[in-house]
Amino acid sequence: MSADLSHRPRTGPAAPLCAADIEDAAQRISGVVSTTPLQFSERLSQITGAQVYLKREDLQAVRSYKLRGAYNLLMQLSPDEKAAGVVCSSAG
């Protein structure tokens, strides 16, 4: 079963984000996720010719970005969607 997000104004991966969308998501997850640092990667910067920083999500309790997206989605479910239950899985 997947959540029906059609009642939300913006759906799909191609829909543009605005600053308010990001701020709203940050507020929703703020009590659950830790703030993690960026770390400069000298090796990747040399390879690409750009300044590359890695987001240290390995410092989250769950060691990944998955917490951010999953929790953000769950907090946007309607009461009926929450009552129906949620099944999650991850391959990595």
PyMOL Python script that loads the backbone (N, CA, C, O; Angstrom):
from pymol import cmd

cmd.read_pdbstr("""\
ATOM      1  N   MET A   1       0.850  -1.164   0.000  1.00  0.00           N
ATOM      2  CA  MET A   1       0.000   0.000   0.000  1.00  0.00           C
ATOM      3  C   MET A   1       0.899   1.231   0.000  1.00  0.00           C
ATOM      4  O   MET A   1       1.914   1.257   0.695  1.00  0.00           O
ATOM      5  N   SER A   2       0.543   2.223  -0.754  1.00  0.00           N
ATOM      6  CA  SER A   2       1.293   3.473  -0.735  1.00  0.00           C
ATOM      7  C   SER A   2       0.350   4.609  -0.400  1.00  0.00           C
ATOM      8  O   SER A   2      -0.848   4.536  -0.671  1.00  0.00           O
ATOM      9  N   ALA A   3       0.885   5.635   0.178  1.00  0.00           N
ATOM     10  CA  ALA A   3       0.075   6.780   0.577  1.00  0.00           C
ATOM     11  C   ALA A   3      -0.433   7.513  -0.651  1.00  0.00           C
ATOM     12  O   ALA A   3       0.300   7.693  -1.623  1.00  0.00           O
ATOM     13  N   ASP A   4      -1.681   7.932  -0.607  1.00  0.00           N
ATOM     14  CA  ASP A   4      -2.240   8.759  -1.665  1.00  0.00           C
ATOM     15  C   ASP A   4      -1.960  10.210  -1.303  1.00  0.00           C
ATOM     16  O   ASP A   4      -2.579  10.755  -0.389  1.00  0.00           O
ATOM     17  N   LEU A   5      -1.046  10.825  -2.005  1.00  0.00           N
ATOM     18  CA  LEU A   5      -0.652  12.190  -1.704  1.00  0.00           C
ATOM     19  C   LEU A   5      -1.336  13.190  -2.622  1.00  0.00           C
ATOM     20  O   LEU A   5      -0.907  14.340  -2.725  1.00  0.00           O
ATOM     21  N   SER A   6      -2.403  12.755  -3.292  1.00  0.00           N
ATOM     22  CA  SER A   6      -3.055  13.624  -4.271  1.00  0.00           C
ATOM     23  C   SER A   6      -3.696  14.853  -3.636  1.00  0.00           C
ATOM     24  O   SER A   6      -3.947  15.838  -4.331  1.00  0.00           O
ATOM     25  N   HIS A   7      -3.965  14.818  -2.341  1.00  0.00           N
ATOM     26  CA  HIS A   7      -4.568  15.975  -1.692  1.00  0.00           C
ATOM     27  C   HIS A   7      -3.545  17.066  -1.398  1.00  0.00           C
ATOM     28  O   HIS A   7      -3.908  18.140  -0.917  1.00  0.00           O
ATOM     29  N   ARG A   8      -2.298  16.808  -1.675  1.00  0.00           N
ATOM     30  CA  ARG A   8      -1.259  17.801  -1.474  1.00  0.00           C
ATOM     31  C   ARG A   8      -1.080  18.593  -2.767  1.00  0.00           C
ATOM     32  O   ARG A   8      -1.230  18.044  -3.858  1.00  0.00           O
ATOM     33  N   PRO A   9      -0.764  19.863  -2.650  1.00  0.00           N
ATOM     34  CA  PRO A   9      -0.687  20.697  -3.852  1.00  0.00           C
ATOM     35  C   PRO A   9       0.428  20.309  -4.810  1.00  0.00           C
ATOM     36  O   PRO A   9       0.312  20.564  -6.008  1.00  0.00           O
ATOM     37  N   ARG A  10       1.500  19.705  -4.326  1.00  0.00           N
ATOM     38  CA  ARG A  10       2.644  19.400  -5.171  1.00  0.00           C
ATOM     39  C   ARG A  10       2.985  17.935  -5.000  1.00  0.00           C
ATOM     40  O   ARG A  10       3.263  17.490  -3.887  1.00  0.00           O
ATOM     41  N   THR A  11       2.969  17.174  -6.090  1.00  0.00           N
ATOM     42  CA  THR A  11       3.326  15.763  -6.016  1.00  0.00           C
ATOM     43  C   THR A  11       4.244  15.413  -7.170  1.00  0.00           C
ATOM     44  O   THR A  11       4.294  16.117  -8.179  1.00  0.00           O
ATOM     45  N   GLY A  12       4.963  14.327  -7.012  1.00  0.00           N
ATOM     46  CA  GLY A  12       5.818  13.840  -8.075  1.00  0.00           C
ATOM     47  C   GLY A  12       7.217  14.405  -7.994  1.00  0.00           C
ATOM     48  O   GLY A  12       7.427  15.513  -7.501  1.00  0.00           O
ATOM     49  N   PRO A  13       8.170  13.636  -8.481  1.00  0.00           N
ATOM     50  CA  PRO A  13       9.569  14.047  -8.378  1.00  0.00           C
ATOM     51  C   PRO A  13       9.924  15.249  -9.237  1.00  0.00           C
ATOM     52  O   PRO A  13      10.923  15.915  -8.966  1.00  0.00           O
ATOM     53  N   ALA A  14       9.138  15.548 -10.265  1.00  0.00           N
ATOM     54  CA  ALA A  14       9.470  16.657 -11.151  1.00  0.00           C
ATOM     55  C   ALA A  14       8.888  17.988 -10.668  1.00  0.00           C
ATOM     56  O   ALA A  14       9.196  19.040 -11.228  1.00  0.00           O
ATOM     57  N   ALA A  15       8.052  17.945  -9.635  1.00  0.00           N
ATOM     58  CA  ALA A  15       7.436  19.181  -9.153  1.00  0.00           C
ATOM     59  C   ALA A  15       8.501  20.056  -8.495  1.00  0.00           C
ATOM     60  O   ALA A  15       9.294  19.562  -7.693  1.00  0.00           O
ATOM     61  N   PRO A  16       8.528  21.345  -8.822  1.00  0.00           N
ATOM     62  CA  PRO A  16       9.560  22.218  -8.260  1.00  0.00           C
ATOM     63  C   PRO A  16       9.344  22.487  -6.769  1.00  0.00           C
ATOM     64  O   PRO A  16       8.212  22.587  -6.298  1.00  0.00           O
ATOM     65  N   LEU A  17      10.432  22.598  -6.055  1.00  0.00           N
ATOM     66  CA  LEU A  17      10.404  22.964  -4.648  1.00  0.00           C
ATOM     67  C   LEU A  17      10.659  24.449  -4.514  1.00  0.00           C
ATOM     68  O   LEU A  17      11.325  25.059  -5.349  1.00  0.00           O
ATOM     69  N   CYS A  18      10.126  25.016  -3.464  1.00  0.00           N
ATOM     70  CA  CYS A  18      10.462  26.401  -3.156  1.00  0.00           C
ATOM     71  C   CYS A  18      11.037  26.428  -1.745  1.00  0.00           C
ATOM     72  O   CYS A  18      10.979  25.428  -1.029  1.00  0.00           O
ATOM     73  N   ALA A  19      11.582  27.551  -1.351  1.00  0.00           N
ATOM     74  CA  ALA A  19      12.216  27.666  -0.036  1.00  0.00           C
ATOM     75  C   ALA A  19      11.237  27.325   1.083  1.00  0.00           C
ATOM     76  O   ALA A  19      11.633  26.720   2.080  1.00  0.00           O
ATOM     77  N   ALA A  20       9.979  27.698   0.941  1.00  0.00           N
ATOM     78  CA  ALA A  20       8.988  27.413   1.982  1.00  0.00           C
ATOM     79  C   ALA A  20       8.778  25.912   2.159  1.00  0.00           C
ATOM     80  O   ALA A  20       8.556  25.454   3.280  1.00  0.00           O
ATOM     81  N   ASP A  21       8.845  25.128   1.062  1.00  0.00           N
ATOM     82  CA  ASP A  21       8.717  23.676   1.160  1.00  0.00           C
ATOM     83  C   ASP A  21       9.837  23.092   2.014  1.00  0.00           C
ATOM     84  O   ASP A  21       9.608  22.215   2.846  1.00  0.00           O
ATOM     85  N   ILE A  22      11.033  23.586   1.798  1.00  0.00           N
ATOM     86  CA  ILE A  22      12.196  23.092   2.533  1.00  0.00           C
ATOM     87  C   ILE A  22      12.111  23.497   3.996  1.00  0.00           C
ATOM     88  O   ILE A  22      12.407  22.702   4.887  1.00  0.00           O
ATOM     89  N   GLU A  23      11.710  24.723   4.235  1.00  0.00           N
ATOM     90  CA  GLU A  23      11.554  25.188   5.615  1.00  0.00           C
ATOM     91  C   GLU A  23      10.470  24.400   6.346  1.00  0.00           C
ATOM     92  O   GLU A  23      10.636  24.062   7.518  1.00  0.00           O
ATOM     93  N   ASP A  24       9.362  24.106   5.665  1.00  0.00           N
ATOM     94  CA  ASP A  24       8.289  23.312   6.273  1.00  0.00           C
ATOM     95  C   ASP A  24       8.779  21.917   6.629  1.00  0.00           C
ATOM     96  O   ASP A  24       8.502  21.417   7.719  1.00  0.00           O
ATOM     97  N   ALA A  25       9.501  21.293   5.721  1.00  0.00           N
ATOM     98  CA  ALA A  25      10.032  19.951   5.990  1.00  0.00           C
ATOM     99  C   ALA A  25      11.024  19.985   7.146  1.00  0.00           C
ATOM    100  O   ALA A  25      11.004  19.102   8.003  1.00  0.00           O
ATOM    101  N   ALA A  26      11.878  20.980   7.178  1.00  0.00           N
ATOM    102  CA  ALA A  26      12.854  21.103   8.269  1.00  0.00           C
ATOM    103  C   ALA A  26      12.149  21.238   9.612  1.00  0.00           C
ATOM    104  O   ALA A  26      12.591  20.667  10.609  1.00  0.00           O
ATOM    105  N   GLN A  27      11.061  21.988   9.640  1.00  0.00           N
ATOM    106  CA  GLN A  27      10.297  22.145  10.880  1.00  0.00           C
ATOM    107  C   GLN A  27       9.672  20.820  11.299  1.00  0.00           C
ATOM    108  O   GLN A  27       9.689  20.473  12.480  1.00  0.00           O
ATOM    109  N   ARG A  28       9.115  20.072  10.333  1.00  0.00           N
ATOM    110  CA  ARG A  28       8.457  18.797  10.652  1.00  0.00           C
ATOM    111  C   ARG A  28       9.432  17.796  11.260  1.00  0.00           C
ATOM    112  O   ARG A  28       9.067  17.059  12.176  1.00  0.00           O
ATOM    113  N   ILE A  29      10.662  17.759  10.765  1.00  0.00           N
ATOM    114  CA  ILE A  29      11.610  16.736  11.220  1.00  0.00           C
ATOM    115  C   ILE A  29      12.534  17.209  12.333  1.00  0.00           C
ATOM    116  O   ILE A  29      13.333  16.424  12.844  1.00  0.00           O
ATOM    117  N   SER A  30      12.440  18.474  12.717  1.00  0.00           N
ATOM    118  CA  SER A  30      13.416  19.066  13.638  1.00  0.00           C
ATOM    119  C   SER A  30      13.517  18.357  14.987  1.00  0.00           C
ATOM    120  O   SER A  30      14.602  18.315  15.567  1.00  0.00           O
ATOM    121  N   GLY A  31      12.441  17.811  15.493  1.00  0.00           N
ATOM    122  CA  GLY A  31      12.499  17.150  16.788  1.00  0.00           C
ATOM    123  C   GLY A  31      12.992  15.719  16.729  1.00  0.00           C
ATOM    124  O   GLY A  31      13.150  15.070  17.763  1.00  0.00           O
ATOM    125  N   VAL A  32      13.237  15.219  15.512  1.00  0.00           N
ATOM    126  CA  VAL A  32      13.586  13.809  15.343  1.00  0.00           C
ATOM    127  C   VAL A  32      15.011  13.614  14.838  1.00  0.00           C
ATOM    128  O   VAL A  32      15.701  12.691  15.272  1.00  0.00           O
ATOM    129  N   VAL A  33      15.452  14.466  13.936  1.00  0.00           N
ATOM    130  CA  VAL A  33      16.779  14.301  13.346  1.00  0.00           C
ATOM    131  C   VAL A  33      17.799  15.185  14.050  1.00  0.00           C
ATOM    132  O   VAL A  33      17.452  16.187  14.674  1.00  0.00           O
ATOM    133  N   SER A  34      19.045  14.799  13.938  1.00  0.00           N
ATOM    134  CA  SER A  34      20.147  15.602  14.457  1.00  0.00           C
ATOM    135  C   SER A  34      20.693  16.487  13.344  1.00  0.00           C
ATOM    136  O   SER A  34      20.652  16.117  12.170  1.00  0.00           O
ATOM    137  N   THR A  35      21.197  17.643  13.714  1.00  0.00           N
ATOM    138  CA  THR A  35      21.895  18.475  12.745  1.00  0.00           C
ATOM    139  C   THR A  35      23.245  17.833  12.498  1.00  0.00           C
ATOM    140  O   THR A  35      23.991  17.561  13.438  1.00  0.00           O
ATOM    141  N   THR A  36      23.556  17.593  11.251  1.00  0.00           N
ATOM    142  CA  THR A  36      24.826  16.946  10.914  1.00  0.00           C
ATOM    143  C   THR A  36      25.672  17.895  10.073  1.00  0.00           C
ATOM    144  O   THR A  36      25.137  18.696   9.307  1.00  0.00           O
ATOM    145  N   PRO A  37      26.990  17.805  10.215  1.00  0.00           N
ATOM    146  CA  PRO A  37      27.875  18.741   9.523  1.00  0.00           C
ATOM    147  C   PRO A  37      28.153  18.361   8.073  1.00  0.00           C
ATOM    148  O   PRO A  37      27.901  17.237   7.639  1.00  0.00           O
ATOM    149  N   LEU A  38      28.676  19.328   7.349  1.00  0.00           N
ATOM    150  CA  LEU A  38      29.256  19.083   6.035  1.00  0.00           C
ATOM    151  C   LEU A  38      30.752  18.897   6.233  1.00  0.00           C
ATOM    152  O   LEU A  38      31.359  19.566   7.069  1.00  0.00           O
ATOM    153  N   GLN A  39      31.347  17.989   5.464  1.00  0.00           N
ATOM    154  CA  GLN A  39      32.780  17.761   5.551  1.00  0.00           C
ATOM    155  C   GLN A  39      33.385  17.908   4.161  1.00  0.00           C
ATOM    156  O   GLN A  39      32.968  17.244   3.212  1.00  0.00           O
ATOM    157  N   PHE A  40      34.364  18.780   4.060  1.00  0.00           N
ATOM    158  CA  PHE A  40      35.042  18.990   2.789  1.00  0.00           C
ATOM    159  C   PHE A  40      35.754  17.709   2.365  1.00  0.00           C
ATOM    160  O   PHE A  40      36.432  17.078   3.175  1.00  0.00           O
ATOM    161  N   SER A  41      35.600  17.324   1.095  1.00  0.00           N
ATOM    162  CA  SER A  41      36.269  16.144   0.546  1.00  0.00           C
ATOM    163  C   SER A  41      37.351  16.603  -0.423  1.00  0.00           C
ATOM    164  O   SER A  41      37.072  16.977  -1.562  1.00  0.00           O
ATOM    165  N   GLU A  42      38.572  16.566   0.047  1.00  0.00           N
ATOM    166  CA  GLU A  42      39.686  16.994  -0.801  1.00  0.00           C
ATOM    167  C   GLU A  42      39.807  16.108  -2.032  1.00  0.00           C
ATOM    168  O   GLU A  42      40.023  16.609  -3.136  1.00  0.00           O
ATOM    169  N   ARG A  43      39.672  14.803  -1.856  1.00  0.00           N
ATOM    170  CA  ARG A  43      39.814  13.853  -2.963  1.00  0.00           C
ATOM    171  C   ARG A  43      38.762  14.102  -4.045  1.00  0.00           C
ATOM    172  O   ARG A  43      39.106  14.218  -5.221  1.00  0.00           O
ATOM    173  N   LEU A  44      37.487  14.186  -3.661  1.00  0.00           N
ATOM    174  CA  LEU A  44      36.440  14.411  -4.660  1.00  0.00           C
ATOM    175  C   LEU A  44      36.537  15.804  -5.270  1.00  0.00           C
ATOM    176  O   LEU A  44      36.191  15.997  -6.435  1.00  0.00           O
ATOM    177  N   SER A  45      36.993  16.750  -4.511  1.00  0.00           N
ATOM    178  CA  SER A  45      37.179  18.106  -5.039  1.00  0.00           C
ATOM    179  C   SER A  45      38.255  18.116  -6.107  1.00  0.00           C
ATOM    180  O   SER A  45      38.103  18.771  -7.138  1.00  0.00           O
ATOM    181  N   GLN A  46      39.351  17.391  -5.867  1.00  0.00           N
ATOM    182  CA  GLN A  46      40.422  17.318  -6.862  1.00  0.00           C
ATOM    183  C   GLN A  46      39.952  16.609  -8.127  1.00  0.00           C
ATOM    184  O   GLN A  46      40.275  17.028  -9.239  1.00  0.00           O
ATOM    185  N   ILE A  47      39.190  15.535  -7.951  1.00  0.00           N
ATOM    186  CA  ILE A  47      38.710  14.765  -9.099  1.00  0.00           C
ATOM    187  C   ILE A  47      37.757  15.588  -9.959  1.00  0.00           C
ATOM    188  O   ILE A  47      37.825  15.537 -11.187  1.00  0.00           O
ATOM    189  N   THR A  48      36.873  16.342  -9.322  1.00  0.00           N
ATOM    190  CA  THR A  48      35.828  17.063 -10.054  1.00  0.00           C
ATOM    191  C   THR A  48      36.201  18.488 -10.435  1.00  0.00           C
ATOM    192  O   THR A  48      35.581  19.079 -11.318  1.00  0.00           O
ATOM    193  N   GLY A  49      37.213  19.042  -9.771  1.00  0.00           N
ATOM    194  CA  GLY A  49      37.565  20.433 -10.017  1.00  0.00           C
ATOM    195  C   GLY A  49      36.602  21.409  -9.353  1.00  0.00           C
ATOM    196  O   GLY A  49      36.618  22.604  -9.646  1.00  0.00           O
ATOM    197  N   ALA A  50      35.777  20.902  -8.473  1.00  0.00           N
ATOM    198  CA  ALA A  50      34.816  21.736  -7.740  1.00  0.00           C
ATOM    199  C   ALA A  50      35.027  21.511  -6.246  1.00  0.00           C
ATOM    200  O   ALA A  50      35.671  20.541  -5.846  1.00  0.00           O
ATOM    201  N   GLN A  51      34.499  22.386  -5.442  1.00  0.00           N
ATOM    202  CA  GLN A  51      34.571  22.180  -4.003  1.00  0.00           C
ATOM    203  C   GLN A  51      33.435  21.236  -3.610  1.00  0.00           C
ATOM    204  O   GLN A  51      32.262  21.594  -3.717  1.00  0.00           O
ATOM    205  N   VAL A  52      33.781  20.043  -3.161  1.00  0.00           N
ATOM    206  CA  VAL A  52      32.791  19.015  -2.824  1.00  0.00           C
ATOM    207  C   VAL A  52      32.750  18.831  -1.311  1.00  0.00           C
ATOM    208  O   VAL A  52      33.774  18.613  -0.664  1.00  0.00           O
ATOM    209  N   TYR A  53      31.548  18.923  -0.771  1.00  0.00           N
ATOM    210  CA  TYR A  53      31.312  18.693   0.650  1.00  0.00           C
ATOM    211  C   TYR A  53      30.373  17.510   0.794  1.00  0.00           C
ATOM    212  O   TYR A  53      29.422  17.369   0.025  1.00  0.00           O
ATOM    213  N   LEU A  54      30.633  16.670   1.765  1.00  0.00           N
ATOM    214  CA  LEU A  54      29.788  15.518   2.039  1.00  0.00           C
ATOM    215  C   LEU A  54      28.944  15.800   3.269  1.00  0.00           C
ATOM    216  O   LEU A  54      29.461  16.277   4.280  1.00  0.00           O
ATOM    217  N   LYS A  55      27.662  15.515   3.195  1.00  0.00           N
ATOM    218  CA  LYS A  55      26.757  15.682   4.330  1.00  0.00           C
ATOM    219  C   LYS A  55      26.894  14.443   5.202  1.00  0.00           C
ATOM    220  O   LYS A  55      26.644  13.333   4.732  1.00  0.00           O
ATOM    221  N   ARG A  56      27.278  14.604   6.436  1.00  0.00           N
ATOM    222  CA  ARG A  56      27.610  13.494   7.329  1.00  0.00           C
ATOM    223  C   ARG A  56      26.371  12.881   7.984  1.00  0.00           C
ATOM    224  O   ARG A  56      26.220  12.920   9.205  1.00  0.00           O
ATOM    225  N   GLU A  57      25.494  12.320   7.163  1.00  0.00           N
ATOM    226  CA  GLU A  57      24.297  11.669   7.696  1.00  0.00           C
ATOM    227  C   GLU A  57      24.621  10.363   8.400  1.00  0.00           C
ATOM    228  O   GLU A  57      23.768   9.794   9.081  1.00  0.00           O
ATOM    229  N   ASP A  58      25.859   9.883   8.240  1.00  0.00           N
ATOM    230  CA  ASP A  58      26.266   8.700   8.996  1.00  0.00           C
ATOM    231  C   ASP A  58      26.325   8.996  10.495  1.00  0.00           C
ATOM    232  O   ASP A  58      26.483   8.081  11.303  1.00  0.00           O
ATOM    233  N   LEU A  59      26.197  10.270  10.866  1.00  0.00           N
ATOM    234  CA  LEU A  59      26.184  10.647  12.277  1.00  0.00           C
ATOM    235  C   LEU A  59      24.760  10.664  12.855  1.00  0.00           C
ATOM    236  O   LEU A  59      24.589  10.900  14.051  1.00  0.00           O
ATOM    237  N   GLN A  60      23.745  10.420  12.028  1.00  0.00           N
ATOM    238  CA  GLN A  60      22.374  10.263  12.530  1.00  0.00           C
ATOM    239  C   GLN A  60      22.283   8.952  13.303  1.00  0.00           C
ATOM    240  O   GLN A  60      23.084   8.041  13.091  1.00  0.00           O
ATOM    241  N   ALA A  61      21.318   8.864  14.188  1.00  0.00           N
ATOM    242  CA  ALA A  61      21.121   7.622  14.955  1.00  0.00           C
ATOM    243  C   ALA A  61      20.893   6.429  14.027  1.00  0.00           C
ATOM    244  O   ALA A  61      21.315   5.316  14.343  1.00  0.00           O
ATOM    245  N   VAL A  62      20.234   6.642  12.890  1.00  0.00           N
ATOM    246  CA  VAL A  62      19.955   5.550  11.947  1.00  0.00           C
ATOM    247  C   VAL A  62      20.986   5.472  10.825  1.00  0.00           C
ATOM    248  O   VAL A  62      20.895   4.605   9.955  1.00  0.00           O
ATOM    249  N   ARG A  63      21.957   6.366  10.842  1.00  0.00           N
ATOM    250  CA  ARG A  63      23.103   6.363   9.916  1.00  0.00           C
ATOM    251  C   ARG A  63      22.760   6.597   8.451  1.00  0.00           C
ATOM    252  O   ARG A  63      23.481   6.133   7.568  1.00  0.00           O
ATOM    253  N   SER A  64      21.658   7.318   8.177  1.00  0.00           N
ATOM    254  CA  SER A  64      21.322   7.567   6.772  1.00  0.00           C
ATOM    255  C   SER A  64      20.368   8.738   6.623  1.00  0.00           C
ATOM    256  O   SER A  64      19.830   9.253   7.603  1.00  0.00           O
ATOM    257  N   TYR A  65      20.168   9.153   5.360  1.00  0.00           N
ATOM    258  CA  TYR A  65      19.198  10.191   5.027  1.00  0.00           C
ATOM    259  C   TYR A  65      17.768   9.670   5.127  1.00  0.00           C
ATOM    260  O   TYR A  65      16.831  10.463   5.213  1.00  0.00           O
ATOM    261  N   LYS A  66      17.587   8.368   5.118  1.00  0.00           N
ATOM    262  CA  LYS A  66      16.247   7.784   5.036  1.00  0.00           C
ATOM    263  C   LYS A  66      15.315   8.326   6.105  1.00  0.00           C
ATOM    264  O   LYS A  66      14.121   8.506   5.863  1.00  0.00           O
ATOM    265  N   LEU A  67      15.855   8.583   7.278  1.00  0.00           N
ATOM    266  CA  LEU A  67      15.041   9.105   8.373  1.00  0.00           C
ATOM    267  C   LEU A  67      14.370  10.415   7.976  1.00  0.00           C
ATOM    268  O   LEU A  67      13.193  10.619   8.275  1.00  0.00           O
ATOM    269  N   ARG A  68      15.091  11.293   7.315  1.00  0.00           N
ATOM    270  CA  ARG A  68      14.543  12.606   6.948  1.00  0.00           C
ATOM    271  C   ARG A  68      13.332  12.473   6.026  1.00  0.00           C
ATOM    272  O   ARG A  68      12.266  13.017   6.316  1.00  0.00           O
ATOM    273  N   GLY A  69      13.489  11.769   4.944  1.00  0.00           N
ATOM    274  CA  GLY A  69      12.401  11.637   3.972  1.00  0.00           C
ATOM    275  C   GLY A  69      11.234  10.822   4.498  1.00  0.00           C
ATOM    276  O   GLY A  69      10.076  11.188   4.294  1.00  0.00           O
ATOM    277  N   ALA A  70      11.529   9.722   5.172  1.00  0.00           N
ATOM    278  CA  ALA A  70      10.462   8.866   5.677  1.00  0.00           C
ATOM    279  C   ALA A  70       9.637   9.586   6.746  1.00  0.00           C
ATOM    280  O   ALA A  70       8.407   9.560   6.706  1.00  0.00           O
ATOM    281  N   TYR A  71      10.304  10.219   7.687  1.00  0.00           N
ATOM    282  CA  TYR A  71       9.578  10.907   8.755  1.00  0.00           C
ATOM    283  C   TYR A  71       8.796  12.095   8.200  1.00  0.00           C
ATOM    284  O   TYR A  71       7.662  12.340   8.610  1.00  0.00           O
ATOM    285  N   ASN A  72       9.392  12.823   7.280  1.00  0.00           N
ATOM    286  CA  ASN A  72       8.699  13.953   6.666  1.00  0.00           C
ATOM    287  C   ASN A  72       7.425  13.479   5.976  1.00  0.00           C
ATOM    288  O   ASN A  72       6.382  14.119   6.112  1.00  0.00           O
ATOM    289  N   LEU A  73       7.484  12.387   5.248  1.00  0.00           N
ATOM    290  CA  LEU A  73       6.299  11.857   4.576  1.00  0.00           C
ATOM    291  C   LEU A  73       5.259  11.407   5.591  1.00  0.00           C
ATOM    292  O   LEU A  73       4.080  11.731   5.451  1.00  0.00           O
ATOM    293  N   LEU A  74       5.677  10.670   6.605  1.00  0.00           N
ATOM    294  CA  LEU A  74       4.730  10.170   7.599  1.00  0.00           C
ATOM    295  C   LEU A  74       3.985  11.301   8.293  1.00  0.00           C
ATOM    296  O   LEU A  74       2.796  11.179   8.584  1.00  0.00           O
ATOM    297  N   MET A  75       4.675  12.392   8.557  1.00  0.00           N
ATOM    298  CA  MET A  75       4.038  13.513   9.238  1.00  0.00           C
ATOM    299  C   MET A  75       3.037  14.256   8.362  1.00  0.00           C
ATOM    300  O   MET A  75       2.272  15.083   8.858  1.00  0.00           O
ATOM    301  N   GLN A  76       3.037  13.967   7.063  1.00  0.00           N
ATOM    302  CA  GLN A  76       2.100  14.611   6.147  1.00  0.00           C
ATOM    303  C   GLN A  76       0.901  13.733   5.814  1.00  0.00           C
ATOM    304  O   GLN A  76       0.010  14.157   5.078  1.00  0.00           O
ATOM    305  N   LEU A  77       0.868  12.515   6.348  1.00  0.00           N
ATOM    306  CA  LEU A  77      -0.261  11.637   6.082  1.00  0.00           C
ATOM    307  C   LEU A  77      -1.506  12.148   6.801  1.00  0.00           C
ATOM    308  O   LEU A  77      -1.420  12.737   7.879  1.00  0.00           O
ATOM    309  N   SER A  78      -2.658  11.913   6.187  1.00  0.00           N
ATOM    310  CA  SER A  78      -3.928  12.283   6.814  1.00  0.00           C
ATOM    311  C   SER A  78      -4.212  11.309   7.960  1.00  0.00           C
ATOM    312  O   SER A  78      -3.599  10.244   8.030  1.00  0.00           O
ATOM    313  N   PRO A  79      -5.129  11.663   8.849  1.00  0.00           N
ATOM    314  CA  PRO A  79      -5.497  10.724   9.921  1.00  0.00           C
ATOM    315  C   PRO A  79      -5.973   9.372   9.376  1.00  0.00           C
ATOM    316  O   PRO A  79      -5.657   8.333   9.956  1.00  0.00           O
ATOM    317  N   ASP A  80      -6.722   9.370   8.282  1.00  0.00           N
ATOM    318  CA  ASP A  80      -7.179   8.104   7.698  1.00  0.00           C
ATOM    319  C   ASP A  80      -6.008   7.278   7.166  1.00  0.00           C
ATOM    320  O   ASP A  80      -5.982   6.058   7.327  1.00  0.00           O
ATOM    321  N   GLU A  81      -5.048   7.939   6.536  1.00  0.00           N
ATOM    322  CA  GLU A  81      -3.874   7.231   6.028  1.00  0.00           C
ATOM    323  C   GLU A  81      -3.071   6.649   7.194  1.00  0.00           C
ATOM    324  O   GLU A  81      -2.604   5.512   7.117  1.00  0.00           O
ATOM    325  N   LYS A  82      -2.914   7.410   8.253  1.00  0.00           N
ATOM    326  CA  LYS A  82      -2.191   6.899   9.432  1.00  0.00           C
ATOM    327  C   LYS A  82      -2.918   5.727  10.050  1.00  0.00           C
ATOM    328  O   LYS A  82      -2.289   4.751  10.457  1.00  0.00           O
ATOM    329  N   ALA A  83      -4.244   5.811  10.126  1.00  0.00           N
ATOM    330  CA  ALA A  83      -5.040   4.732  10.724  1.00  0.00           C
ATOM    331  C   ALA A  83      -4.934   3.450   9.918  1.00  0.00           C
ATOM    332  O   ALA A  83      -5.017   2.356  10.477  1.00  0.00           O
ATOM    333  N   ALA A  84      -4.749   3.575   8.598  1.00  0.00           N
ATOM    334  CA  ALA A  84      -4.635   2.398   7.736  1.00  0.00           C
ATOM    335  C   ALA A  84      -3.319   1.667   7.971  1.00  0.00           C
ATOM    336  O   ALA A  84      -3.197   0.489   7.636  1.00  0.00           O
ATOM    337  N   GLY A  85      -2.339   2.351   8.539  1.00  0.00           N
ATOM    338  CA  GLY A  85      -1.050   1.736   8.811  1.00  0.00           C
ATOM    339  C   GLY A  85      -0.032   2.026   7.718  1.00  0.00           C
ATOM    340  O   GLY A  85      -0.373   2.449   6.614  1.00  0.00           O
ATOM    341  N   VAL A  86       1.202   1.789   8.055  1.00  0.00           N
ATOM    342  CA  VAL A  86       2.306   2.051   7.136  1.00  0.00           C
ATOM    343  C   VAL A  86       3.254   0.860   7.165  1.00  0.00           C
ATOM    344  O   VAL A  86       3.553   0.316   8.229  1.00  0.00           O
ATOM    345  N   VAL A  87       3.717   0.465   6.002  1.00  0.00           N
ATOM    346  CA  VAL A  87       4.724  -0.578   5.892  1.00  0.00           C
ATOM    347  C   VAL A  87       5.923   0.036   5.182  1.00  0.00           C
ATOM    348  O   VAL A  87       5.787   0.613   4.103  1.00  0.00           O
ATOM    349  N   CYS A  88       7.083  -0.089   5.785  1.00  0.00           N
ATOM    350  CA  CYS A  88       8.308   0.463   5.200  1.00  0.00           C
ATOM    351  C   CYS A  88       9.337  -0.638   5.058  1.00  0.00           C
ATOM    352  O   CYS A  88       9.366  -1.589   5.839  1.00  0.00           O
ATOM    353  N   SER A  89      10.177  -0.495   4.054  1.00  0.00           N
ATOM    354  CA  SER A  89      11.303  -1.410   3.914  1.00  0.00           C
ATOM    355  C   SER A  89      12.462  -0.643   3.285  1.00  0.00           C
ATOM    356  O   SER A  89      12.270   0.394   2.649  1.00  0.00           O
ATOM    357  N   SER A  90      13.646  -1.167   3.473  1.00  0.00           N
ATOM    358  CA  SER A  90      14.834  -0.553   2.898  1.00  0.00           C
ATOM    359  C   SER A  90      15.813  -1.642   2.502  1.00  0.00           C
ATOM    360  O   SER A  90      15.988  -2.634   3.210  1.00  0.00           O
ATOM    361  N   ALA A  91      16.436  -1.441   1.377  1.00  0.00           N
ATOM    362  CA  ALA A  91      17.407  -2.427   0.909  1.00  0.00           C
ATOM    363  C   ALA A  91      18.828  -2.001   1.212  1.00  0.00           C
ATOM    364  O   ALA A  91      19.769  -2.710   0.855  1.00  0.00           O
ATOM    365  N   GLY A  92      19.008  -0.873   1.852  1.00  0.00           N
ATOM    366  CA  GLY A  92      20.387  -0.479   2.075  1.00  0.00           C
ATOM    367  C   GLY A  92      20.578   0.627   3.040  1.00  0.00           C
ATOM    368  O   GLY A  92      21.712   1.034   3.296  1.00  0.00           O
TER     369      GLY A  92
END
""", "prot")
cmd.dss("prot")
cmd.show_as("cartoon", "prot")
cmd.util.cbc("prot")
cmd.orient("prot")
